[in-house]
Amino acid sequence: MQYSIRFTLLALLVLMLAATPASGARAAKVLVCPAEGELSPDAEGWIRYGFQNYLGDLLRLSGGNEICPVGEQEGYLRGWIARRSVSFQDMSLKAGRNGYDWILTAESDGDMMTLLAFEVTGATIHQLATFDPWGDSMDWQDEALENLDELIPGAGSAVYHAIATRAAFENLEQAIWQKNVAYMQHGDKSFPDQAAWKSAIKWIRSAILADPRHAPTRFHAGHIYHIVRFAWRGVKEFDQFFTLAPSATDFADEAGKYASKDWYFLGYRDWEKKDMVSAESSFARAVNLNPKNAQAWYWLGRVRMEKGDHDGSTKAFAHAAALQPNDDLARYFKEREMRSAKVGGAAWDAFERGILAYGQDRFEESRRHFKTAVSMNPGWFEARYWLARVCIVELEYSSEGRKIVDRMSAEEKSDSRVQYLIKVLKWK
């Protein structure tokens, strides 16, 4: 229960920051710390995996204020724990040297909790709200947000991200705690059938049921499903997050990267099933959410190539090659698709099969493929040259080869390769 009170307090402080400052105002730089006696040296695990991860994630959802980084935050917390007491004036000196404008914290007399905003410049303490931490009402949020909005313009709009019920918050608290525990246990080998992850999924589902319109809950649901490779559930939750928090730019980037990886996975699965329509849609979603996802660009190009969209595939391969300039495969397909778009996809495919057969000494087969390429693009010099070559040099079809050479233009006949074929015809 003690942890629940602590999380409730800290969550409120987070939500008070979830807004963009008024136009022209500088974003506030804020330090969120616990009050005197709320943490002890025995709470190191909670500090690292509960306070930092949980608050760090939610604070970045605001997108409107600058929050202290995790490493620096831990330094403050360790200092406060070691001192076992808090002096706002003393701590503000260090916070001020690091450029912080505000410290948000609280104090408790055992029965009531008071939320405080300490203004570093001027060393002024502002009381935001006082409430019973054991009560069921969440009305004190409105009072705190309204008072904070007078201090930090725009902060009051955080009400749009405020959680609706105590039950929703407690379920979310447990879900995030279990997520951190599960990830510490399993890391990259996380799967949904593991006990810790089953617990995290159970709690996050309960949090969604309690408050389906709470954006942070949707983000954490998507993150949980992403880690355990429930890709389809993950992208659905991230879609809900984007809908509920369209202006949370800082966190949208992170959510976009997670969702992009999930859409990439779904696209690859669709490609394996030969469902090219769904595969293209999934890969397109992946690159829209994270334009730096080189693998998704590459596979978007592959799918478009297989569908015959050579212009679209060329553009996708170009993105992949630009993001990974040392990737020979992406560069090859980029160049291939540029040529394919120029001469026609079907003609290029037949020409490639002809080259492959020629290299394996299957000359009759290569001749058929080259003839197909020429029939589809009669003006394509490379296809006509290779058809003439296989007829004149490799097969006993000199007459057919001679007709091809005779029809070539004077400019084409000046090509050194054609000059070689003309010499071979004279010898024969």
C-alpha positions as a Python dict, from the first residue, in 0.01 Angstrom:
ca = {
    (1, 'M'): (0, 0, 0),
    (2, 'Q'): (292, 233, 80),
    (3, 'Y'): (422, 192, -277),
    (4, 'S'): (73, 255, -414),
    (5, 'I'): (55, 590, -233),
    (6, 'R'): (400, 677, -357),
    (7, 'F'): (311, 595, -716),
    (8, 'T'): (-15, 788, -688),
    (9, 'L'): (173, 1095, -574),
    (10, 'L'): (439, 1069, -840),
    (11, 'A'): (187, 998, -1115),
    (12, 'L'): (4, 1318, -1035),
    (13, 'L'): (326, 1512, -1061),
    (14, 'V'): (381, 1356, -1401),
    (15, 'L'): (37, 1440, -1526),
    (16, 'M'): (77, 1801, -1415),
    (17, 'L'): (349, 1834, -1679),
    (18, 'A'): (170, 1672, -1971),
    (19, 'A'): (112, 1982, -2177),
    (20, 'T'): (286, 2208, -2423),
    (21, 'P'): (382, 2551, -2287),
    (22, 'A'): (201, 2855, -2419),
    (23, 'S'): (320, 2990, -2750),
    (24, 'G'): (644, 3182, -2708),
    (25, 'A'): (708, 3050, -2355),
    (26, 'R'): (1027, 2861, -2286),
    (27, 'A'): (969, 2499, -2190),
    (28, 'A'): (1014, 2451, -1818),
    (29, 'K'): (1302, 2234, -1700),
    (30, 'V'): (1164, 2023, -1418),
    (31, 'L'): (1307, 1791, -1154),
    (32, 'V'): (1064, 1544, -993),
    (33, 'C'): (1180, 1409, -657),
    (34, 'P'): (1023, 1236, -356),
    (35, 'A'): (968, 1412, -28),
    (36, 'E'): (1146, 1354, 300),
    (37, 'G'): (1126, 1001, 436),
    (38, 'E'): (941, 855, 138),
    (39, 'L'): (1237, 643, 26),
    (40, 'S'): (1502, 451, 213),
    (41, 'P'): (1829, 282, 113),
    (42, 'D'): (1632, -43, 96),
    (43, 'A'): (1428, 98, -192),
    (44, 'E'): (1711, 103, -447),
    (45, 'G'): (1535, -147, -675),
    (46, 'W'): (1216, 54, -671),
    (47, 'I'): (1408, 373, -745),
    (48, 'R'): (1582, 228, -1046),
    (49, 'Y'): (1302, 22, -1200),
    (50, 'G'): (992, 187, -1062),
    (51, 'F'): (1055, 557, -1023),
    (52, 'Q'): (1291, 612, -1315),
    (53, 'N'): (1130, 392, -1578),
    (54, 'Y'): (774, 465, -1481),
    (55, 'L'): (804, 839, -1431),
    (56, 'G'): (1058, 880, -1708),
    (57, 'D'): (818, 725, -1958),
    (58, 'L'): (515, 923, -1849),
    (59, 'L'): (698, 1254, -1828),
    (60, 'R'): (818, 1223, -2184),
    (61, 'L'): (455, 1181, -2288),
    (62, 'S'): (400, 1547, -2206),
    (63, 'G'): (628, 1666, -2485),
    (64, 'G'): (607, 2017, -2344),
    (65, 'N'): (867, 2031, -2068),
    (66, 'E'): (1225, 1921, -2025),
    (67, 'I'): (1266, 1649, -1762),
    (68, 'C'): (1594, 1551, -1598),
    (69, 'P'): (1764, 1249, -1758),
    (70, 'V'): (1762, 915, -1579),
    (71, 'G'): (2128, 922, -1473),
    (72, 'E'): (2103, 1271, -1330),
    (73, 'Q'): (1776, 1192, -1161),
    (74, 'E'): (1933, 892, -990),
    (75, 'G'): (2213, 1114, -862),
    (76, 'Y'): (1963, 1345, -695),
    (77, 'L'): (1773, 1054, -545),
    (78, 'R'): (2085, 892, -404),
    (79, 'G'): (2187, 1224, -254),
    (80, 'W'): (1851, 1274, -93),
    (81, 'I'): (1845, 922, 48),
    (82, 'A'): (2194, 958, 189),
    (83, 'R'): (2099, 1283, 363),
    (84, 'R'): (1775, 1136, 498),
    (85, 'S'): (1633, 1487, 493),
    (86, 'V'): (1527, 1742, 237),
    (87, 'S'): (1599, 2113, 238),
    (88, 'F'): (1429, 2276, -57),
    (89, 'Q'): (1665, 2572, -39),
    (90, 'D'): (1980, 2357, -25),
    (91, 'M'): (1873, 2121, -303),
    (92, 'S'): (1759, 2411, -520),
    (93, 'L'): (2116, 2541, -531),
    (94, 'K'): (2232, 2225, -710),
    (95, 'A'): (1919, 2213, -924),
    (96, 'G'): (1968, 2576, -1019),
    (97, 'R'): (2328, 2517, -1121),
    (98, 'N'): (2202, 2247, -1356),
    (99, 'G'): (1947, 2481, -1510),
    (100, 'Y'): (1626, 2354, -1348),
    (101, 'D'): (1334, 2590, -1310),
    (102, 'W'): (1111, 2380, -1086),
    (103, 'I'): (1119, 2095, -834),
    (104, 'L'): (791, 1908, -795),
    (105, 'T'): (759, 1709, -475),
    (106, 'A'): (529, 1647, -179),
    (107, 'E'): (523, 1617, 196),
    (108, 'S'): (308, 1411, 429),
    (109, 'D'): (210, 1443, 792),
    (110, 'G'): (94, 1083, 803),
    (111, 'D'): (-271, 1153, 728),
    (112, 'M'): (-274, 1408, 447),
    (113, 'M'): (-50, 1454, 143),
    (114, 'T'): (43, 1801, 15),
    (115, 'L'): (168, 1848, -340),
    (116, 'L'): (430, 2120, -377),
    (117, 'A'): (598, 2307, -661),
    (118, 'F'): (929, 2468, -564),
    (119, 'E'): (1033, 2758, -785),
    (120, 'V'): (1412, 2742, -803),
    (121, 'T'): (1452, 3108, -902),
    (122, 'G'): (1335, 3297, -598),
    (123, 'A'): (1328, 2989, -373),
    (124, 'T'): (948, 3002, -348),
    (125, 'I'): (729, 2708, -243),
    (126, 'H'): (379, 2684, -396),
    (127, 'Q'): (111, 2455, -255),
    (128, 'L'): (-79, 2281, -532),
    (129, 'A'): (-325, 2056, -348),
    (130, 'T'): (-381, 1867, -24),
    (131, 'F'): (-562, 1534, -23),
    (132, 'D'): (-621, 1211, 162),
    (133, 'P'): (-394, 951, -3),
    (134, 'W'): (-618, 673, 126),
    (135, 'G'): (-934, 816, -26),
    (136, 'D'): (-1107, 701, -344),
    (137, 'S'): (-1173, 1042, -501),
    (138, 'M'): (-944, 1172, -774),
    (139, 'D'): (-1095, 1524, -772),
    (140, 'W'): (-779, 1671, -623),
    (141, 'Q'): (-614, 1632, -965),
    (142, 'D'): (-820, 1920, -1107),
    (143, 'E'): (-721, 2152, -822),
    (144, 'A'): (-352, 2066, -857),
    (145, 'L'): (-354, 2108, -1236),
    (146, 'E'): (-536, 2440, -1217),
    (147, 'N'): (-287, 2576, -964),
    (148, 'L'): (11, 2444, -1159),
    (149, 'D'): (-122, 2600, -1478),
    (150, 'E'): (-93, 2942, -1312),
    (151, 'L'): (274, 2872, -1242),
    (152, 'I'): (376, 2697, -1565),
    (153, 'P'): (151, 2818, -1850),
    (154, 'G'): (-13, 2532, -2037),
    (155, 'A'): (56, 2269, -1771),
    (156, 'G'): (-311, 2259, -1677),
    (157, 'S'): (-400, 2096, -2009),
    (158, 'A'): (-242, 1781, -1864),
    (159, 'V'): (-594, 1702, -1750),
    (160, 'Y'): (-640, 1538, -2091),
    (161, 'H'): (-389, 1273, -1987),
    (162, 'A'): (-510, 1240, -1629),
    (163, 'I'): (-619, 893, -1529),
    (164, 'A'): (-989, 856, -1458),
    (165, 'T'): (-1004, 627, -1156),
    (166, 'R'): (-793, 503, -870),
    (167, 'A'): (-845, 146, -996),
    (168, 'A'): (-708, 238, -1339),
    (169, 'F'): (-399, 392, -1188),
    (170, 'E'): (-330, 103, -954),
    (171, 'N'): (-365, -147, -1240),
    (172, 'L'): (-129, 58, -1455),
    (173, 'E'): (117, 86, -1165),
    (174, 'Q'): (122, -293, -1129),
    (175, 'A'): (151, -348, -1505),
    (176, 'I'): (457, -126, -1535),
    (177, 'W'): (615, -276, -1227),
    (178, 'Q'): (563, -627, -1369),
    (179, 'K'): (694, -515, -1709),
    (180, 'N'): (1018, -399, -1555),
    (181, 'V'): (1054, -714, -1345),
    (182, 'A'): (980, -937, -1646),
    (183, 'Y'): (1225, -758, -1870),
    (184, 'M'): (1496, -781, -1606),
    (185, 'Q'): (1435, -1156, -1589),
    (186, 'H'): (1406, -1236, -1959),
    (187, 'G'): (1538, -941, -2165),
    (188, 'D'): (1539, -1012, -2539),
    (189, 'K'): (1420, -1367, -2473),
    (190, 'S'): (1080, -1245, -2354),
    (191, 'F'): (768, -1438, -2456),
    (192, 'P'): (402, -1404, -2354),
    (193, 'D'): (384, -1749, -2190),
    (194, 'Q'): (637, -1653, -1920),
    (195, 'A'): (481, -1602, -1578),
    (196, 'A'): (609, -1248, -1525),
    (197, 'W'): (486, -1139, -1867),
    (198, 'K'): (149, -1308, -1814),
    (199, 'S'): (113, -1096, -1503),
    (200, 'A'): (210, -775, -1683),
    (201, 'I'): (-41, -847, -1961),
    (202, 'K'): (-315, -920, -1707),
    (203, 'W'): (-257, -590, -1525),
    (204, 'I'): (-238, -379, -1841),
    (205, 'R'): (-563, -528, -1969),
    (206, 'S'): (-728, -437, -1639),
    (207, 'A'): (-592, -82, -1664),
    (208, 'I'): (-737, -43, -2015),
    (209, 'L'): (-1076, -172, -1902),
    (210, 'A'): (-1075, 76, -1614),
    (211, 'D'): (-981, 373, -1835),
    (212, 'P'): (-969, 297, -2209),
    (213, 'R'): (-897, 661, -2302),
    (214, 'H'): (-580, 702, -2097),
    (215, 'A'): (-294, 758, -2345),
    (216, 'P'): (-3, 648, -2121),
    (217, 'T'): (-180, 318, -2054),
    (218, 'R'): (-214, 255, -2427),
    (219, 'F'): (154, 330, -2480),
    (220, 'H'): (262, 84, -2212),
    (221, 'A'): (23, -178, -2348),
    (222, 'G'): (182, -142, -2691),
    (223, 'H'): (530, -158, -2539),
    (224, 'I'): (450, -475, -2344),
    (225, 'Y'): (307, -647, -2651),
    (226, 'H'): (606, -530, -2857),
    (227, 'I'): (855, -685, -2616),
    (228, 'V'): (677, -1023, -2605),
    (229, 'R'): (630, -1025, -2984),
    (230, 'F'): (252, -988, -2987),
    (231, 'A'): (297, -763, -3290),
    (232, 'W'): (-66, -737, -3397),
    (233, 'R'): (-182, -641, -3047),
    (234, 'G'): (110, -402, -3019),
    (235, 'V'): (27, -199, -3330),
    (236, 'K'): (-339, -175, -3227),
    (237, 'E'): (-243, -30, -2889),
    (238, 'F'): (4, 214, -3043),
    (239, 'D'): (-267, 325, -3288),
    (240, 'Q'): (-486, 402, -2987),
    (241, 'F'): (-201, 594, -2827),
    (242, 'F'): (-145, 806, -3141),
    (243, 'T'): (-517, 885, -3151),
    (244, 'L'): (-535, 983, -2784),
    (245, 'A'): (-208, 1178, -2769),
    (246, 'P'): (-141, 1321, -3118),
    (247, 'S'): (69, 1609, -2981),
    (248, 'A'): (295, 1401, -2754),
    (249, 'T'): (583, 1444, -2996),
    (250, 'D'): (865, 1326, -2770),
    (251, 'F'): (701, 997, -2694),
    (252, 'A'): (546, 959, -3038),
    (253, 'D'): (895, 910, -3182),
    (254, 'E'): (963, 623, -2945),
    (255, 'A'): (619, 473, -2996),
    (256, 'G'): (672, 505, -3372),
    (257, 'K'): (996, 307, -3358),
    (258, 'Y'): (835, 23, -3162),
    (259, 'A'): (527, 16, -3384),
    (260, 'S'): (744, 31, -3698),
    (261, 'K'): (927, -285, -3594),
    (262, 'D'): (594, -458, -3530),
    (263, 'W'): (452, -357, -3870),
    (264, 'Y'): (775, -478, -4031),
    (265, 'F'): (731, -817, -3864),
    (266, 'L'): (368, -836, -3976),
    (267, 'G'): (467, -738, -4331),
    (268, 'Y'): (730, -1009, -4350),
    (269, 'R'): (478, -1264, -4226),
    (270, 'D'): (232, -1151, -4495),
    (271, 'W'): (505, -1180, -4759),
    (272, 'E'): (575, -1539, -4653),
    (273, 'K'): (205, -1609, -4698),
    (274, 'K'): (220, -1457, -5051),
    (275, 'D'): (-30, -1190, -4943),
    (276, 'M'): (138, -905, -5127),
    (277, 'V'): (-141, -653, -5070),
    (278, 'S'): (-124, -686, -4691),
    (279, 'A'): (255, -707, -4698),
    (280, 'E'): (287, -381, -4888),
    (281, 'S'): (42, -210, -4654),
    (282, 'S'): (231, -332, -4345),
    (283, 'F'): (574, -231, -4476),
    (284, 'A'): (433, 108, -4580),
    (285, 'R'): (301, 160, -4225),
    (286, 'A'): (643, 65, -4090),
    (287, 'V'): (831, 327, -4293),
    (288, 'N'): (568, 594, -4226),
    (289, 'L'): (609, 546, -3852),
    (290, 'N'): (988, 531, -3870),
    (291, 'P'): (1142, 658, -4195),
    (292, 'K'): (1482, 533, -4073),
    (293, 'N'): (1374, 167, -4072),
    (294, 'A'): (1604, 50, -4353),
    (295, 'Q'): (1483, -312, -4346),
    (296, 'A'): (1124, -205, -4387),
    (297, 'W'): (1219, 13, -4686),
    (298, 'Y'): (1407, -280, -4841),
    (299, 'W'): (1114, -520, -4804),
    (300, 'L'): (868, -258, -4924),
    (301, 'G'): (1082, -243, -5237),
    (302, 'R'): (1086, -622, -5267),
    (303, 'V'): (708, -646, -5244),
    (304, 'R'): (652, -367, -5495),
    (305, 'M'): (904, -529, -5730),
    (306, 'E'): (719, -861, -5712),
    (307, 'K'): (392, -679, -5778),
    (308, 'G'): (542, -513, -6086),
    (309, 'D'): (549, -160, -5941),
    (310, 'H'): (903, -86, -6052),
    (311, 'D'): (882, 290, -6001),
    (312, 'G'): (764, 240, -5644),
    (313, 'S'): (1022, -28, -5574),
    (314, 'T'): (1302, 191, -5709),
    (315, 'K'): (1211, 465, -5462),
    (316, 'A'): (1191, 220, -5171),
    (317, 'F'): (1527, 60, -5256),
    (318, 'A'): (1679, 406, -5286),
    (319, 'H'): (1570, 483, -4928),
    (320, 'A'): (1712, 152, -4804),
    (321, 'A'): (2042, 208, -4985),
    (322, 'A'): (2070, 564, -4848),
    (323, 'L'): (2013, 444, -4491),
    (324, 'Q'): (2257, 153, -4531),
    (325, 'P'): (2512, 259, -4794),
    (326, 'N'): (2724, -52, -4733),
    (327, 'D'): (2434, -286, -4803),
    (328, 'D'): (2524, -439, -5141),
    (329, 'L'): (2187, -608, -5174),
    (330, 'A'): (1989, -287, -5132),
    (331, 'R'): (2219, -105, -5373),
    (332, 'Y'): (2190, -385, -5631),
    (333, 'F'): (1811, -383, -5619),
    (334, 'K'): (1803, -6, -5641),
    (335, 'E'): (2006, -14, -5963),
    (336, 'R'): (1813, -315, -6091),
    (337, 'E'): (1480, -144, -6042),
    (338, 'M'): (1601, 176, -6205),
    (339, 'R'): (1685, -26, -6516),
    (340, 'S'): (1368, -229, -6488),
    (341, 'A'): (1156, 86, -6471),
    (342, 'K'): (1331, 215, -6780),
    (343, 'V'): (1290, -91, -7006),
    (344, 'G'): (976, -248, -6858),
    (345, 'G'): (942, -491, -6573),
    (346, 'A'): (846, -801, -6773),
    (347, 'A'): (1119, -740, -7030),
    (348, 'W'): (1378, -698, -6756),
    (349, 'D'): (1266, -1016, -6577),
    (350, 'A'): (1298, -1217, -6901),
    (351, 'F'): (1638, -1059, -6971),
    (352, 'E'): (1766, -1149, -6622),
    (353, 'R'): (1654, -1510, -6666),
    (354, 'G'): (1835, -1516, -6998),
    (355, 'I'): (2158, -1389, -6841),
    (356, 'L'): (2131, -1645, -6561),
    (357, 'A'): (2076, -1932, -6808),
    (358, 'Y'): (2364, -1808, -7026),
    (359, 'G'): (2600, -1807, -6730),
    (360, 'Q'): (2508, -2169, -6663),
    (361, 'D'): (2564, -2272, -7030),
    (362, 'R'): (2192, -2333, -7086),
    (363, 'F'): (2206, -2155, -7419),
    (364, 'E'): (1878, -2269, -7571),
    (365, 'E'): (1693, -2156, -7260),
    (366, 'S'): (1876, -1822, -7256),
    (367, 'R'): (1784, -1769, -7624),
    (368, 'R'): (1414, -1815, -7543),
    (369, 'H'): (1433, -1563, -7260),
    (370, 'F'): (1621, -1308, -7469),
    (371, 'K'): (1363, -1343, -7748),
    (372, 'T'): (1088, -1279, -7493),
    (373, 'A'): (1266, -967, -7371),
    (374, 'V'): (1308, -838, -7729),
    (375, 'S'): (944, -906, -7811),
    (376, 'M'): (838, -701, -7508),
    (377, 'N'): (1078, -417, -7580),
    (378, 'P'): (1199, -431, -7945),
    (379, 'G'): (1408, -116, -7903),
    (380, 'W'): (1616, -244, -7612),
    (381, 'F'): (1972, -273, -7739),
    (382, 'E'): (2105, -493, -7456),
    (383, 'A'): (1838, -760, -7511),
    (384, 'R'): (1891, -763, -7888),
    (385, 'Y'): (2270, -781, -7849),
    (386, 'W'): (2252, -1080, -7612),
    (387, 'L'): (2001, -1259, -7836),
    (388, 'A'): (2235, -1212, -8133),
    (389, 'R'): (2534, -1320, -7924),
    (390, 'V'): (2382, -1647, -7805),
    (391, 'C'): (2267, -1725, -8160),
    (392, 'I'): (2599, -1641, -8331),
    (393, 'V'): (2862, -1740, -8074),
    (394, 'E'): (2705, -2022, -7876),
    (395, 'L'): (2446, -2182, -8106),
    (396, 'E'): (2429, -2267, -8476),
    (397, 'Y'): (2171, -1998, -8547),
    (398, 'S'): (2397, -1767, -8751),
    (399, 'S'): (2118, -1671, -8989),
    (400, 'E'): (1894, -1557, -8705),
    (401, 'G'): (2181, -1372, -8543),
    (402, 'R'): (2277, -1202, -8872),
    (403, 'K'): (1923, -1066, -8917),
    (404, 'I'): (1937, -913, -8569),
    (405, 'V'): (2274, -748, -8638),
    (406, 'D'): (2161, -622, -8979),
    (407, 'R'): (1862, -448, -8821),
    (408, 'M'): (2079, -265, -8568),
    (409, 'S'): (2136, 104, -8629),
    (410, 'A'): (2469, 243, -8744),
    (411, 'E'): (2532, 376, -8393),
    (412, 'E'): (2466, 36, -8238),
    (413, 'K'): (2689, -139, -8491),
    (414, 'S'): (2977, 81, -8380),
    (415, 'D'): (2957, -77, -8035),
    (416, 'S'): (3270, -288, -7975),
    (417, 'R'): (3061, -588, -7875),
    (418, 'V'): (2859, -578, -8199),
    (419, 'Q'): (3181, -535, -8398),
    (420, 'Y'): (3297, -860, -8239),
    (421, 'L'): (2977, -1036, -8354),
    (422, 'I'): (3023, -904, -8707),
    (423, 'K'): (3375, -1050, -8716),
    (424, 'V'): (3247, -1387, -8596),
    (425, 'L'): (2981, -1386, -8870),
    (426, 'K'): (3253, -1324, -9131),
    (427, 'W'): (3450, -1619, -9004),
    (428, 'K'): (3144, -1838, -9035),
}
